[in-house]
Amino acid sequence: MIKTRLLFHFCLLFLLSASRLSAQETKSLPRGITPFDGANKNTLESTSNFHISQMKHQNAYDSFGYYKLYKNTFNYTLDKFSFILNAGLLEENTIFNNKAPGFYGSFSATLEYNINKRYSFYLFGRYLTPSLNKGERLNTREMNLLFPQTEIRAGIRGNFNNLNIDIGTGTIFGTQSSQIPNSLLRSKISIGF
């Protein structure tokens, strides 16, 4: 328990200090030029991008509760691959909790491969630490779908102008060792205006 908290505090301190770095973008040499031979015309252009950001994601559900996820994001993109690391703090409260909101450490990673301009394949995983303030957490199948959980997912995303599609499968792991993981197929369609 103490090791988990110590690790969380070191990670949080590292993320807060690293978030002060400015965004960097690097590009390779122009197409057809290598550092060794400017006459080689078969070299492909390679791009990479690294940036750090901070954000707060929040959602409130009438008659259920709310959550706020404060996170620092490290994003690295290389050609068709994108790797995203998130670490932060989750504040969560439900109507079933008569105490103060619960605070949890949140760590997640996403690996995405762009198949073409419209489709991408992704793997996602998130881990939530035990409560940092010993708050209780309600774990029911219905609440697991509304609030962030320890989970893994894989799927395919598609983007057609203003229409976004996400189809995949995932497993939600409960916070109690006796709880059976909840596996599900999921699909999401959103239309932008």
N, CA, C and O of each residue as an XYZ file, in Angstrom:
772
protein
N       0.827     -1.189      0.000
C       0.000      0.000      0.000
C       0.873      1.256      0.000
O       0.618      2.191     -0.758
N       1.906      1.276      0.852
C       2.784      2.429      0.936
C       3.598      2.559     -0.347
O       3.838      3.669     -0.820
N       4.027      1.422     -0.914
C       4.786      1.467     -2.157
C       3.942      2.018     -3.297
O       4.450      2.760     -4.138
N       2.659      1.664     -3.338
C       1.767      2.165     -4.382
C       1.608      3.671     -4.268
O       1.661      4.377     -5.275
N       1.417      4.167     -3.067
C       1.268      5.614     -2.878
C       2.562      6.341     -3.205
O       2.534      7.402     -3.829
N       3.685      5.791     -2.797
C       4.970      6.407     -3.077
C       5.211      6.459     -4.580
O       5.653      7.484     -5.101
N       4.927      5.369     -5.279
C       5.075      5.340     -6.731
C       4.150      6.356     -7.385
O       4.558      7.059     -8.310
N       2.913      6.442     -6.918
C       1.970      7.409     -7.467
C       2.477      8.837     -7.275
O       2.408      9.643     -8.202
N       2.984      9.159     -6.089
C       3.467     10.514     -5.817
C       4.679     10.849     -6.674
O       4.790     11.972     -7.165
N       5.593      9.898     -6.863
C       6.750     10.147     -7.727
C       6.317     10.359     -9.173
O       6.831     11.247     -9.853
N       5.373      9.544     -9.643
C       4.882      9.704    -11.021
C       4.185     11.037    -11.196
O       4.384     11.712    -12.206
N       3.370     11.428    -10.225
C       2.663     12.701    -10.302
C       3.642     13.871    -10.290
O       3.471     14.827    -11.046
N       4.658     13.804     -9.444
C       5.671     14.846     -9.393
C       6.419     14.933    -10.717
O       6.672     16.027    -11.222
N       6.773     13.774    -11.282
C       7.466     13.755    -12.576
C       6.594     14.356    -13.671
O       7.071     15.145    -14.487
N       5.319     13.984    -13.689
C       4.423     14.492    -14.725
C       4.207     15.990    -14.600
O       4.168     16.691    -15.612
N       4.068     16.492    -13.391
C       3.867     17.918    -13.221
C       5.100     18.712    -13.634
O       4.974     19.780    -14.233
N       6.288     18.205    -13.322
C       7.501     18.915    -13.727
C       7.755     18.781    -15.222
O       8.254     19.716    -15.849
N       7.418     17.626    -15.804
C       7.634     17.429    -17.234
C       6.625     18.197    -18.077
O       6.890     18.496    -19.242
N       5.483     18.517    -17.506
C       4.461     19.223    -18.284
C       4.884     20.641    -18.623
O       4.257     21.286    -19.464
N       5.917     21.130    -17.995
C       6.417     22.462    -18.294
C       7.231     22.493    -19.581
O       7.542     23.562    -20.106
N       7.571     21.311    -20.083
C       8.318     21.274    -21.338
C       7.443     21.784    -22.467
O       6.226     21.594    -22.463
N       8.058     22.416    -23.408
C       7.282     22.883    -24.559
C       7.166     21.769    -25.582
O       7.957     20.826    -25.583
N       6.192     21.883    -26.438
C       5.974     20.877    -27.480
C       7.137     20.924    -28.456
O       7.646     21.991    -28.802
N       7.537     19.754    -28.882
C       8.623     19.643    -29.846
C       8.124     18.883    -31.049
O       7.322     17.958    -30.927
N       8.600     19.276    -32.202
C       8.255     18.552    -33.414
C       9.525     18.378    -34.221
O      10.256     19.339    -34.461
N       9.785     17.145    -34.639
C      10.960     16.867    -35.447
C      10.529     16.222    -36.736
O       9.578     15.440    -36.773
N      11.236     16.556    -37.792
C      10.966     15.959    -39.091
C      12.279     15.480    -39.669
O      13.345     16.010    -39.354
N      12.190     14.463    -40.524
C      13.384     13.920    -41.131
C      13.828     14.814    -42.282
O      13.206     15.834    -42.582
N      14.902     14.408    -42.905
C      15.400     15.128    -44.061
C      14.390     15.075    -45.194
O      13.550     14.176    -45.223
N      14.451     16.013    -46.126
C      13.519     15.970    -47.250
C      13.603     14.650    -47.998
O      14.623     13.963    -47.969
N      12.519     14.315    -48.662
C      12.401     13.054    -49.390
C      13.560     12.899    -50.371
O      13.885     13.803    -51.140
N      14.166     11.723    -50.311
C      15.239     11.402    -51.242
C      16.623     11.768    -50.767
O      17.594     11.489    -51.471
N      16.761     12.385    -49.599
C      18.083     12.768    -49.110
C      18.342     12.055    -47.798
O      17.522     12.113    -46.882
N      19.469     11.388    -47.704
C      19.871     10.723    -46.472
C      21.096     11.431    -45.931
O      21.738     12.181    -46.667
N      21.443     11.220    -44.673
C      22.624     11.885    -44.142
C      23.911     11.404    -44.801
O      24.921     12.107    -44.763
N      23.892     10.223    -45.400
C      25.095      9.656    -45.984
C      25.211      9.892    -47.479
O      26.321      9.995    -48.002
N      24.096      9.977    -48.170
C      24.144     10.051    -49.622
C      22.967     10.882    -50.110
O      21.819     10.449    -50.005
N      23.231     12.046    -50.634
C      22.171     12.897    -51.134
C      21.585     12.413    -52.439
O      20.582     12.963    -52.893
N      22.177     11.392    -53.069
C      21.704     10.921    -54.367
C      20.712      9.770    -54.252
O      20.150      9.357    -55.267
N      20.477      9.235    -53.051
C      19.579      8.101    -52.884
C      18.133      8.576    -52.986
O      17.678      9.329    -52.125
N      17.406      8.159    -54.008
C      16.042      8.622    -54.255
C      14.986      7.693    -53.671
O      13.800      7.971    -53.846
N      15.343      6.604    -52.985
C      14.382      5.634    -52.472
C      14.042      5.841    -50.997
O      13.276      5.057    -50.436
N      14.579      6.854    -50.367
C      14.327      7.094    -48.953
C      12.941      7.704    -48.767
O      12.588      8.670    -49.443
N      12.154      7.135    -47.846
C      10.822      7.646    -47.558
C      10.901      8.707    -46.481
O      11.763      8.650    -45.604
N      10.006      9.669    -46.547
C       9.954     10.703    -45.527
C       9.335     10.134    -44.262
O       8.328      9.430    -44.321
N       9.926     10.432    -43.138
C       9.441      9.955    -41.855
C       9.213     11.161    -40.961
O      10.059     12.052    -40.885
N       8.084     11.191    -40.291
C       7.806     12.305    -39.388
C       7.552     11.769    -37.990
O       7.030     10.668    -37.811
N       7.924     12.552    -37.026
C       7.628     12.207    -35.641
C       7.195     13.473    -34.924
O       7.579     14.579    -35.303
N       6.404     13.300    -33.899
C       5.852     14.423    -33.173
C       5.734     14.019    -31.705
O       5.250     12.930    -31.396
N       6.171     14.882    -30.813
C       6.074     14.631    -29.380
C       5.487     15.870    -28.719
O       5.970     16.981    -28.940
N       4.458     15.688    -27.917
C       3.952     16.820    -27.163
C       3.356     16.366    -25.835
O       2.997     15.204    -25.643
N       3.269     17.327    -24.940
C       2.750     17.106    -23.593
C       1.570     18.049    -23.397
O       1.623     19.209    -23.807
N       0.507     17.555    -22.773
C      -0.643     18.418    -22.516
C      -1.269     18.063    -21.178
O      -1.035     16.987    -20.627
N      -2.060     18.980    -20.675
C      -2.825     18.773    -19.446
C      -4.289     19.045    -19.756
O      -4.612     19.945    -20.532
N      -5.165     18.268    -19.150
C      -6.584     18.502    -19.366
C      -7.400     17.960    -18.196
O      -6.931     17.155    -17.392
N      -8.636     18.435    -18.138
C      -9.589     17.938    -17.148
C     -10.804     17.444    -17.918
O     -11.430     18.204    -18.657
N     -11.131     16.180    -17.745
C     -12.316     15.597    -18.356
C     -13.315     15.356    -17.237
O     -12.993     14.712    -16.239
N     -14.514     15.867    -17.399
C     -15.518     15.694    -16.348
C     -16.858     15.342    -16.951
O     -17.165     15.696    -18.090
N     -17.646     14.640    -16.165
C     -18.980     14.253    -16.584
C     -19.854     14.139    -15.354
O     -19.441     13.563    -14.347
N     -21.054     14.679    -15.426
C     -22.013     14.602    -14.326
C     -23.268     13.902    -14.828
O     -23.761     14.191    -15.918
N     -23.771     12.986    -14.026
C     -24.992     12.246    -14.358
C     -26.060     12.599    -13.330
O     -25.892     12.361    -12.134
N     -27.149     13.164    -13.809
C     -28.251     13.508    -12.899
C     -28.705     12.257    -12.156
O     -28.897     11.204    -12.764
N     -28.872     12.371    -10.874
C     -29.353     11.305     -9.994
C     -28.365     10.154     -9.804
O     -28.720      9.146     -9.193
N     -27.128     10.277    -10.312
C     -26.125      9.222    -10.104
C     -24.867      9.755     -9.434
O     -24.418      9.196     -8.434
N     -24.300     10.813     -9.964
C     -23.055     11.330     -9.422
C     -22.240     12.012    -10.498
O     -22.765     12.421    -11.534
N     -20.937     12.130    -10.234
C     -20.051     12.804    -11.175
C     -18.644     12.226    -11.059
O     -18.322     11.510    -10.110
N     -17.815     12.556    -12.050
C     -16.384     12.306    -11.941
C     -15.627     13.423    -12.643
O     -16.126     14.039    -13.585
N     -14.412     13.670    -12.166
C     -13.492     14.631    -12.777
C     -12.149     13.924    -12.892
O     -11.618     13.421    -11.901
N     -11.608     13.889    -14.091
C     -10.330     13.239    -14.335
C      -9.322     14.301    -14.756
O      -9.398     14.834    -15.863
N      -8.377     14.606    -13.868
C      -7.298     15.548    -14.158
C      -6.122     14.716    -14.657
O      -5.669     13.804    -13.965
N      -5.622     15.027    -15.864
C      -4.557     14.165    -16.380
C      -3.514     14.943    -17.158
O      -3.794     15.976    -17.767
N      -2.308     14.413    -17.118
C      -1.190     14.871    -17.927
C      -0.985     13.839    -19.022
O      -1.027     12.637    -18.759
N      -0.766     14.294    -20.242
C      -0.674     13.400    -21.388
C       0.658     13.567    -22.095
O       1.078     14.682    -22.402
N       1.316     12.449    -22.350
C       2.498     12.397    -23.202
C       2.066     11.729    -24.497
O       1.585     10.596    -24.477
N       2.229     12.412    -25.619
C       1.794     11.888    -26.906
C       2.987     11.848    -27.848
O       3.649     12.862    -28.075
N       3.257     10.655    -28.398
C       4.350     10.503    -29.352
C       3.799      9.843    -30.606
O       3.183      8.779    -30.538
N       4.023     10.479    -31.752
C       3.543      9.967    -33.028
C       4.736      9.748    -33.942
O       5.602     10.613    -34.072
N       4.769      8.583    -34.571
C       5.817      8.261    -35.533
C       5.156      7.596    -36.730
O       4.678      6.465    -36.644
N       5.134      8.309    -37.840
C       4.497      7.841    -39.072
C       3.057      7.403    -38.789
O       2.212      8.248    -38.493
N       2.759      6.107    -38.871
C       1.383      5.619    -38.699
C       1.078      5.197    -37.267
O      -0.064      4.850    -36.964
N       2.067      5.216    -36.383
C       1.869      4.794    -34.995
C       1.731      6.002    -34.083
O       2.392      7.023    -34.271
N       0.861      5.865    -33.093
C       0.686      6.892    -32.077
C       0.677      6.201    -30.716
O      -0.019      5.204    -30.524
N       1.450      6.735    -29.776
C       1.536      6.175    -28.430
C       1.212      7.287    -27.440
O       1.851      8.339    -27.449
N       0.215      7.051    -26.586
C      -0.244      8.066    -25.644
C      -0.191      7.502    -24.227
O      -0.738      6.430    -23.964
N       0.459      8.212    -23.322
C       0.500      7.860    -21.904
C      -0.217      8.946    -21.114
O       0.028     10.134    -21.322
N      -1.088      8.547    -20.221
C      -1.815      9.484    -19.360
C      -1.593      9.100    -17.907
O      -1.562      7.918    -17.566
N      -1.439     10.097    -17.063
C      -1.377      9.870    -15.619
C      -2.050     11.050    -14.940
O      -1.890     12.197    -15.358
N      -2.791     10.762    -13.907
C      -3.468     11.859    -13.239
C      -4.259     11.422    -12.034
O      -4.007     10.367    -11.452
N      -5.213     12.238    -11.669
C      -6.007     12.041    -10.473
C      -7.484     12.008    -10.856
O      -7.959     12.869    -11.596
N      -8.205     11.013    -10.350
C      -9.636     10.877    -10.592
C     -10.389     11.225     -9.316
O     -10.136     10.645     -8.260
N     -11.313     12.173     -9.418
C     -12.228     12.509     -8.319
C     -13.591     11.954     -8.716
O     -14.099     12.247     -9.799
N     -14.177     11.149     -7.830
C     -15.438     10.486     -8.162
C     -16.368     10.503     -6.951
O     -15.937     10.302     -5.815
N     -17.649     10.747     -7.215
C     -18.641     10.700     -6.147
C     -19.969     10.245     -6.740
O     -20.323     10.627     -7.856
N     -20.693      9.435     -5.995
C     -22.012      8.969     -6.429
C     -23.030      9.274     -5.333
O     -22.666      9.620     -4.210
N     -24.293      9.142     -5.674
C     -25.340      9.387     -4.679
C     -25.336      8.333     -3.590
O     -25.923      8.541     -2.528
N     -24.685      7.202     -3.835
C     -24.632      6.120     -2.857
C     -23.516      6.316     -1.842
O     -23.403      5.547     -0.887
N     -22.691      7.338     -2.038
C     -21.580      7.612     -1.143
C     -21.945      8.804     -0.275
O     -22.099      9.915     -0.783
N     -22.085      8.586      1.028
C     -22.446      9.681      1.933
C     -21.211     10.342      2.538
O     -21.333     11.192      3.421
N     -20.040      9.963      2.077
C     -18.790     10.537      2.560
C     -18.243     11.507      1.525
O     -18.915     11.830      0.546
N     -17.039     11.961      1.747
C     -16.373     12.853      0.793
C     -16.095     12.104     -0.507
O     -16.053     10.873     -0.505
N     -15.906     12.809     -1.603
C     -15.597     12.137     -2.870
C     -14.336     11.277     -2.747
O     -13.445     11.566     -1.949
N     -14.284     10.225     -3.547
C     -13.110      9.373     -3.564
C     -12.078      9.908     -4.545
O     -12.429     10.441     -5.598
N     -10.799      9.763     -4.196
C      -9.703     10.177     -5.069
C      -8.876      8.949     -5.406
O      -8.530      8.165     -4.523
N      -8.556      8.781     -6.690
C      -7.838      7.612     -7.185
C      -6.750      8.063     -8.154
O      -6.922      9.043     -8.879
N      -5.648      7.354     -8.160
C      -4.640      7.579     -9.184
C      -5.098      6.899    -10.465
O      -5.670      5.809    -10.420
N      -4.854      7.526    -11.597
C      -5.271      6.979    -12.878
C      -4.085      6.946    -13.834
O      -3.426      7.962    -14.056
N      -3.820      5.775    -14.395
C      -2.744      5.597    -15.373
C      -3.338      4.887    -16.580
O      -4.035      3.883    -16.425
N      -3.073      5.394    -17.778
C      -3.588      4.737    -18.971
C      -2.596      4.863    -20.116
O      -1.729      5.738    -20.120
N      -2.744      3.965    -21.089
C      -1.886      3.968    -22.279
C      -2.732      3.573    -23.483
O      -3.622      2.728    -23.387
N      -2.435      4.203    -24.618
C      -3.115      3.899    -25.867
C      -2.064      3.730    -26.955
O      -1.161      4.556    -27.094
N      -2.187      2.667    -27.714
C      -1.351      2.441    -28.896
C      -2.287      2.388    -30.087
O      -3.227      1.592    -30.107
N      -2.035      3.237    -31.088
C      -2.928      3.322    -32.245
C      -2.114      3.221    -33.532
O      -1.047      3.820    -33.664
N      -2.646      2.449    -34.473
C      -2.027      2.295    -35.785
C      -3.017      2.772    -36.842
O      -4.125      2.246    -36.938
N      -2.624      3.759    -37.630
C      -3.476      4.283    -38.694
C      -3.366      3.376    -39.914
O      -2.322      3.324    -40.564
N      -4.446      2.662    -40.220
C      -4.468      1.763    -41.372
C      -4.443      2.580    -42.652
O      -3.674      2.284    -43.567
N      -5.274      3.599    -42.718
C      -5.271      4.570    -43.814
C      -5.804      5.880    -43.248
O      -5.850      6.055    -42.031
N      -6.208      6.806    -44.122
C      -6.659      8.115    -43.637
C      -7.960      8.044    -42.845
O      -8.239      8.937    -42.045
N      -8.754      7.009    -43.051
C     -10.065      6.926    -42.399
C     -10.109      5.962    -41.215
O     -10.856      6.200    -40.267
N      -9.336      4.894    -41.245
C      -9.433      3.844    -40.231
C      -8.165      3.741    -39.404
O      -7.060      3.985    -39.889
N      -8.351      3.373    -38.143
C      -7.203      3.091    -37.275
C      -7.576      1.969    -36.312
O      -8.738      1.809    -35.940
N      -6.581      1.210    -35.923
C      -6.716      0.133    -34.948
C      -6.082      0.615    -33.651
O      -5.021      1.238    -33.685
N      -6.712      0.340    -32.503
C      -6.165      0.817    -31.241
C      -6.236     -0.236    -30.148
O      -7.083     -1.129    -30.170
N      -5.325     -0.110    -29.193
C      -5.306     -0.865    -27.942
C      -5.282      0.159    -26.816
O      -4.535      1.135    -26.873
N      -6.096     -0.066    -25.798
C      -6.198      0.883    -24.686
C      -6.208      0.124    -23.373
O      -6.837     -0.928    -23.268
N      -5.519      0.646    -22.377
C      -5.542      0.067    -21.039
C      -5.520      1.164    -19.989
O      -4.843      2.179    -20.156
N      -6.262      0.960    -18.903
C      -6.296      1.928    -17.805
C      -6.224      1.181    -16.484
O      -6.816      0.114    -16.323
N      -5.481      1.764    -15.534
C      -5.403      1.214    -14.184
C      -5.755      2.315    -13.198
O      -5.200      3.412    -13.258
N      -6.673      2.020    -12.294
C      -7.014      2.928    -11.209
C      -6.473      2.352     -9.909
O      -6.688      1.179     -9.602
N      -5.773      3.177     -9.153
C      -5.214      2.730     -7.879
C      -6.335      2.599     -6.850
O      -7.432      3.119     -7.055
N      -6.064      1.913     -5.753
C      -7.029      1.942     -4.647
C      -7.197      3.392     -4.171
O      -6.351      4.243     -4.443
N      -8.269      3.653     -3.475
C      -8.595      5.008     -3.040
C      -7.453      5.625     -2.250
O      -6.883      4.986     -1.365
N      -7.125      6.865     -2.572
C      -6.063      7.573     -1.857
C      -6.563      8.132     -0.527
O      -5.763      8.420      0.363
N      -7.885      8.290     -0.385
C      -8.451      8.786      0.868
C      -9.409      7.780      1.498
O     -10.293      8.147      2.272
N      -9.220      6.510      1.154
C      -9.998      5.400      1.703
C     -11.498      5.541      1.445
O     -12.315      5.079      2.241
N     -11.854      6.174      0.342
C     -13.260      6.302     -0.034
C     -13.795      4.981     -0.565
O     -13.042      4.142     -1.059
N     -15.095      4.814     -0.456
C     -15.720      3.590     -0.949
C     -16.128      3.780     -2.399
O     -16.454      4.889     -2.824
N     -16.108      2.690     -3.154
C     -16.439      2.741     -4.568
C     -17.571      1.774     -4.838
O     -17.518      0.614     -4.429
N     -18.589      2.247     -5.523
C     -19.715      1.401     -5.879
C     -19.386      0.671     -7.173
O     -19.087      1.304     -8.185
N     -19.439     -0.644     -7.147
C     -19.126     -1.436     -8.329
C     -20.319     -2.278     -8.722
O     -20.512     -3.382     -8.214
N     -21.103     -1.758     -9.615
C     -22.173     -2.530    -10.218
C     -21.971     -2.484    -11.726
O     -21.285     -1.597    -12.235
N     -22.558     -3.421    -12.432
C     -22.402     -3.444    -13.886
C     -22.876     -2.143    -14.529
O     -22.283     -1.692    -15.508
N     -23.925     -1.540    -13.999
C     -24.450     -0.314    -14.575
C     -23.501      0.856    -14.343
O     -23.259      1.648    -15.254
N     -22.963      0.970    -13.132
C     -22.065      2.078    -12.817
C     -20.718      1.923    -13.519
O     -20.075      2.923    -13.840
N     -20.282      0.692    -13.761
C     -19.013      0.477    -14.446
C     -18.996      1.114    -15.822
O     -17.939      1.533    -16.293
N     -20.139      1.194    -16.474
C     -20.200      1.769    -17.806
C     -20.212      3.295    -17.781
O     -19.904      3.925    -18.792
N     -20.559      3.895    -16.657
C     -20.655      5.344    -16.567
C     -19.379      6.014    -16.066
O     -19.064      7.131    -16.476
N     -18.648      5.343    -15.187
C     -17.491      5.938    -14.545
C     -16.209      5.241    -15.008
O     -16.243      4.066    -15.374
N     -15.074      5.959    -14.997
C     -13.807      5.313    -15.387
C     -13.505      4.116    -14.494
O     -13.758      4.144    -13.290
N     -12.961      3.064    -15.100
C     -12.660      1.816    -14.405
C     -11.298      1.299    -14.855
O     -10.739      1.773    -15.844
N     -10.774      0.332    -14.126
C      -9.610     -0.403    -14.603
C     -10.103     -1.289    -15.738
O     -11.001     -2.108    -15.545
N      -9.518     -1.128    -16.918
C     -10.042     -1.823    -18.087
C      -8.989     -1.961    -19.180
O      -7.958     -1.290    -19.164
N      -9.276     -2.846    -20.125
C      -8.512     -2.957    -21.363
C      -9.515     -3.008    -22.507
O     -10.610     -3.554    -22.369
N      -9.118     -2.420    -23.656
C      -9.993     -2.388    -24.825
C      -9.164     -2.505    -26.090
O      -7.977     -2.180    -26.103
N      -9.804     -2.974    -27.154
C      -9.207     -3.002    -28.487
C     -10.328     -2.775    -29.482
O     -11.462     -3.196    -29.254
N     -10.014     -2.109    -30.591
C     -11.058     -1.859    -31.564
C     -10.563     -1.139    -32.795
O      -9.365     -0.920    -32.979
N     -11.509     -0.778    -33.628
C     -11.234     -0.053    -34.864
C     -12.047      1.232    -34.841
O     -13.230      1.226    -34.502
N     -11.393      2.341    -35.208
C     -12.057      3.631    -35.310
C     -12.120      4.039    -36.774
O     -11.214      3.743    -37.552
N     -13.190      4.717    -37.138
C     -13.326      5.237    -38.485
C     -13.811      6.667    -38.452
O     -14.558      7.055    -37.554
N     -13.388      7.456    -39.431
C     -13.771      8.857    -39.502
C     -14.188      9.174    -40.927
O     -13.386      9.058    -41.853
N     -15.450      9.575    -41.106
C     -15.996      9.933    -42.412
C     -16.561     11.337    -42.306
O     -17.702     11.519    -41.881
N     -15.782     12.317    -42.685
C     -16.154     13.730    -42.573
C     -16.588     14.038    -41.149
O     -15.720     14.174    -40.287
N     -17.858     14.156    -40.853
C     -18.331     14.485    -39.510
C     -18.885     13.281    -38.755
O     -19.474     13.446    -37.687
N     -18.710     12.092    -39.281
C     -19.222     10.873    -38.658
C     -18.053     10.052    -38.112
O     -17.161      9.665    -38.866
N     -18.056      9.787    -36.814
C     -17.014      8.987    -36.171
C     -17.614      7.677    -35.686
O     -18.679      7.659    -35.070
N     -16.921      6.583    -35.970
C     -17.376      5.253    -35.586
C     -16.276      4.581    -34.772
O     -15.099      4.672    -35.120
N     -16.657      3.906    -33.685
C     -15.719      3.168    -32.842
C     -16.360      1.821    -32.520
O     -17.393      1.768    -31.852
N     -15.756      0.740    -32.988
C     -16.275     -0.610    -32.753
C     -15.161     -1.423    -32.113
O     -14.033     -1.427    -32.605
N     -15.472     -2.119    -31.011
C     -14.432     -2.893    -30.364
C     -14.952     -3.755    -29.238
O     -16.158     -3.893    -29.033
N     -14.022     -4.324    -28.522
C     -14.326     -5.169    -27.373
C     -13.476     -4.715    -26.206
O     -12.428     -4.096    -26.389
N     -13.933     -5.026    -25.005
C     -13.184     -4.623    -23.825
C     -13.553     -5.454    -22.622
O     -14.557     -6.167    -22.620
N     -12.731     -5.354    -21.599
C     -12.975     -6.021    -20.331
C     -12.781     -5.013    -19.215
O     -11.746     -4.351    -19.136
N     -13.784     -4.901    -18.350
C     -13.720     -4.030    -17.185
C     -13.424     -4.904    -15.975
O     -14.126     -5.881    -15.714
N     -12.376     -4.541    -15.238
C     -11.982     -5.288    -14.051
C     -12.477     -4.551    -12.815
O     -12.310     -3.336    -12.714
N     -13.072     -5.256    -11.893
C     -13.550     -4.639    -10.663
C     -12.400     -4.312     -9.738
O     -11.279     -4.783     -9.932
N     -12.682     -3.505     -8.732
C     -11.650     -3.140     -7.766
C     -11.485     -4.193     -6.681
O     -10.521     -4.149     -5.917
N     -12.417     -5.141     -6.607
C     -12.310     -6.214     -5.629
C     -11.853     -7.484     -6.336
O     -12.316     -7.783     -7.436
N     -10.957     -8.224     -5.717
C     -10.398     -9.417     -6.363
C     -11.439    -10.510     -6.579
O     -11.272    -11.354     -7.460
N     -12.515    -10.506     -5.784
C     -13.541    -11.534     -5.932
C     -14.535    -11.216     -7.049
O     -15.349    -12.062     -7.420
N     -14.467    -10.009     -7.577
C     -15.418     -9.600     -8.605
C     -15.028    -10.183     -9.957
O     -13.852    -10.184    -10.322
N     -16.007    -10.676    -10.696
C     -15.773    -11.266    -12.011
C     -15.636    -10.145    -13.035
O     -16.459     -9.229    -13.047
N     -14.603    -10.193    -13.908
C     -14.460     -9.157    -14.943
C     -15.674     -9.110    -15.856
O     -16.302    -10.134    -16.127
N     -15.992     -7.931    -16.319
C     -17.155     -7.698    -17.173
C     -16.662     -7.481    -18.602
O     -16.143     -6.409    -18.912
N     -16.814     -8.476    -19.478
C     -16.396     -8.347    -20.875
C     -17.583     -7.910    -21.712
O     -18.706     -8.366    -21.499
N     -17.333     -7.030    -22.657
C     -18.424     -6.527    -23.462
C     -17.957     -6.121    -24.852
O     -16.794     -5.773    -25.061
N     -18.886     -6.171    -25.792
C     -18.680     -5.615    -27.123
C     -19.246     -4.213    -27.094
O     -20.275     -3.965    -26.467
N     -18.578     -3.296    -27.769
C     -19.053     -1.924    -27.719
C     -19.001     -1.298    -29.096
O     -18.165     -1.647    -29.930
N     -19.903     -0.377    -29.311
C     -19.902      0.407    -30.545
C     -20.346      1.819    -30.199
O     -21.181      2.029    -29.319
N     -19.775      2.775    -30.904
C     -20.084      4.166    -30.646
C     -20.114      4.912    -31.972
O     -19.188      4.799    -32.775
N     -21.162      5.663    -32.197
C     -21.283      6.478    -33.397
C     -21.562      7.903    -32.949
O     -22.488      8.140    -32.173
N     -20.767      8.855    -33.431
C     -21.003     10.252    -33.102
C     -20.968     11.091    -34.373
O     -20.185     10.836    -35.288
N     -21.827     12.088    -34.406
C     -21.940     12.958    -35.569
C     -21.582     14.375    -35.118
O     -22.162     14.904    -34.170
N     -20.618     14.976    -35.813
C     -20.214     16.341    -35.490
C     -20.927     17.346    -36.368
O     -21.321     17.033    -37.492
N     -21.092     18.554    -35.857
C     -21.745     19.612    -36.617
C     -20.805     20.763    -36.837
O     -21.179     21.756    -37.462
